[in-house]
């Protein structure tokens, strides 16, 4: 496979990632509104640990988990900012 084809595959994947992140962030904003309405805290450390544990189970190559963990922690960090 040529480098251009590989790069196009990456571009296609990135496009899908953006679409999925947009969906996720919309739901995050809805959660933020719910939490405000019900006087719930933004930070839920127990929930964050549960999410990371669930995602770790999904990763096939466990050696890659630190990279996924970093990404999910960043996504959660951005999500908390969007909930406010």
FENWO-V19283 format. One record per residue. PSI is psi in whole degrees, 0 to 359 (none if undefined). NEAR is the number of other ideal C-beta (glycine too) atoms within 8 Angstrom. Layout:
# FENWO-V19283
{{PSI:NEAR} {PSI:NEAR}}
This chain:
# FENWO-V19283
{{140:3} {155:5} {323:5} {320:6} {319:8} {317:9} {323:8} {322:8} {317:8} {316:8} {318:8} {317:8} {316:8} {320:8} {318:8} {322:8} {317:8} {315:8} {316:8} {321:8} {323:9} {317:8} {315:8} {314:10} {328:11} {316:8} {321:8} {317:11} {323:10} {320:8} {318:9} {316:12} {319:8} {315:9} {319:12} {314:8} {327:6} {14:6} {46:5} {149:7} {151:5} {314:9} {128:6} {87:7} {323:6} {315:6} {318:7} {319:10} {320:8} {317:8} {313:10} {320:11} {319:8} {316:8} {323:11} {323:11} {331:6} {337:6} {123:10} {315:4} {98:6} {337:7} {335:4} {353:8} {317:10} {326:6} {316:7} {316:11} {315:11} {313:8} {315:8} {324:11} {322:9} {318:8} {318:10} {325:10} {314:8} {319:9} {319:11} {322:10} {325:7} {336:10} {338:11} {none:6}}
